[in-house]
Amino acid sequence: MPITAKLDEFGKPAWIALIILGFMAFWPLGLAILAFTIWSGRMGCGYYGGSDRWQHKMERLQRKMDWMKSRMSGGMGGGSGSWNAGPSSGNRAFDEYRTETMKRLEEEQREFREFLERLRFAKDKTEFDQFMAERRSRPATSDAPPSQGWQQG
């Protein structure tokens, strides 16, 4: 069993202890272990990879926006679920401006969500079309039936 698998069984505390011991023994060794743990994702930080990274960030932002929206509408009076359900500031002109601005922002947020959905669909369609084109262009082998490829393994 490799040492990485053994340390993974113990979790993050084992990796942290190894990093500390590495720094105590020889600082470049500790630095190398630290870089490896961050690069491999064992510490749960660093690069999320490709477009999933942006999707993760957008989902996180959406959760924060939903939390703020629930705090604004639930904690300040109105139960309509809208941002503009807060109490009056006492200035009708400002309240109308705030209401219109919040409606505009909610509309922009909805449009942006729809844009992201279309973008994801277009990316998936492109990848699928590329897969099908590659599949059609590869030479067919007539010796073995197609079902045998799935039975191996």
C-alpha positions in Angstrom: 0.0 0.0 0.0 1.5 3.4 -1.0 2.2 5.9 1.7 -0.3 8.4 0.2 -3.1 5.9 0.5 -2.2 5.1 4.1 -2.1 8.9 5.0 -5.4 9.4 3.2 -7.0 6.8 5.6 -6.0 9.1 8.5 -7.2 12.2 6.8 -6.0 15.8 6.9 -4.4 15.6 10.3 -1.9 13.0 9.1 -1.0 15.2 6.1 -0.5 18.2 8.3 1.7 16.2 10.6 3.8 15.0 7.7 4.2 18.6 6.4 5.4 19.8 9.8 7.8 16.9 10.2 9.1 17.6 6.7 9.7 21.2 7.5 11.5 20.2 10.8 13.7 17.6 9.0 14.6 19.6 5.9 12.6 22.7 4.8 12.6 21.9 1.0 11.1 18.5 1.9 8.3 20.2 3.9 7.7 22.6 1.0 7.5 19.8 -1.5 5.0 17.9 0.7 2.9 21.1 1.1 2.9 21.7 -2.6 1.9 18.1 -3.3 -1.0 18.2 -0.8 -2.4 21.4 -2.3 -1.9 20.3 -5.9 -3.5 16.9 -5.4 -6.5 18.5 -3.7 -6.0 16.6 -0.4 -6.4 19.7 1.6 -9.6 20.7 -0.1 -8.2 24.0 -1.5 -6.6 25.1 -4.7 -7.7 24.4 -8.3 -11.1 22.9 -8.8 -10.4 22.1 -12.5 -11.7 23.5 -15.8 -15.2 24.8 -16.2 -16.3 23.0 -13.0 -14.3 25.6 -11.1 -16.5 28.4 -12.5 -19.6 26.4 -12.0 -18.6 25.8 -8.4 -18.0 29.5 -7.9 -21.4 30.5 -9.5 -23.3 28.0 -7.3 -21.5 29.3 -4.3 -22.4 32.9 -5.3 -26.0 31.8 -5.9 -26.2 30.3 -2.4 -25.0 33.5 -0.9 -27.5 35.5 -2.9 -30.3 33.3 -1.8 -29.2 33.6 1.8 -29.1 37.4 1.5 -32.5 37.4 -0.2 -34.0 35.3 2.6 -32.5 37.5 5.2 -33.7 40.7 3.5 -37.3 39.5 3.0 -37.8 37.3 6.0 -36.0 39.3 8.6 -37.4 42.8 7.7 -41.1 42.4 7.4 -42.7 41.2 4.1 -43.2 37.6 3.3 -43.4 38.0 -0.5 -39.9 36.6 -1.1 -38.9 39.8 -2.9 -35.9 42.0 -2.1 -38.1 45.1 -2.0 -40.2 43.8 0.9 -38.1 45.6 3.4 -39.4 48.4 5.6 -39.9 51.9 4.3 -37.0 54.3 4.8 -39.4 57.2 5.2 -38.4 58.7 1.9 -41.0 57.6 -0.8 -38.7 58.7 -3.7 -35.9 56.5 -2.4 -38.2 53.6 -1.7 -39.5 53.7 -5.3 -35.9 54.0 -6.6 -34.9 51.0 -4.4 -37.9 49.0 -5.6 -37.2 49.6 -9.2 -33.5 48.9 -8.8 -34.2 45.6 -7.0 -36.7 44.6 -9.7 -34.1 45.4 -12.4 -31.4 43.4 -10.6 -33.7 40.4 -10.1 -34.5 40.5 -13.8 -30.8 40.7 -14.7 -30.1 37.8 -12.4 -32.8 35.7 -14.1 -31.4 36.6 -17.5 -27.9 35.7 -16.4 -29.1 32.3 -15.1 -30.8 31.6 -18.4 -27.6 32.6 -20.3 -25.5 30.2 -18.2 -28.0 27.4 -18.9 -27.8 28.1 -22.6 -24.0 28.2 -22.4 -23.9 24.8 -20.6 -26.3 23.3 -23.1 -24.2 24.6 -26.1 -21.0 23.2 -24.5 -22.6 19.8 -23.9 -24.0 19.7 -27.4 -20.6 20.6 -28.9 -18.9 17.9 -26.9 -21.5 15.3 -27.9 -21.4 16.3 -31.6 -17.6 16.0 -31.5 -17.9 12.5 -29.9 -20.3 11.4 -32.5 -18.1 12.7 -35.3 -15.1 10.9 -33.9 -17.2 7.7 -33.5 -18.4 7.8 -37.1 -14.9 8.5 -38.5 -13.1 5.7 -36.8 -12.6 2.5 -38.8 -15.0 -0.3 -38.0 -13.6 -3.7 -36.9 -15.8 -6.5 -38.3 -14.1 -9.4 -36.4 -15.8 -9.0 -33.0 -19.4 -8.1 -32.3 -19.8 -4.7 -30.6 -21.2 -6.2 -27.4 -17.9 -8.0 -26.5 -16.2 -4.6 -25.9 -18.4 -4.0 -22.9 -18.0 -7.4 -21.4 -14.3 -7.2 -21.0 -12.8 -6.0 -17.8 
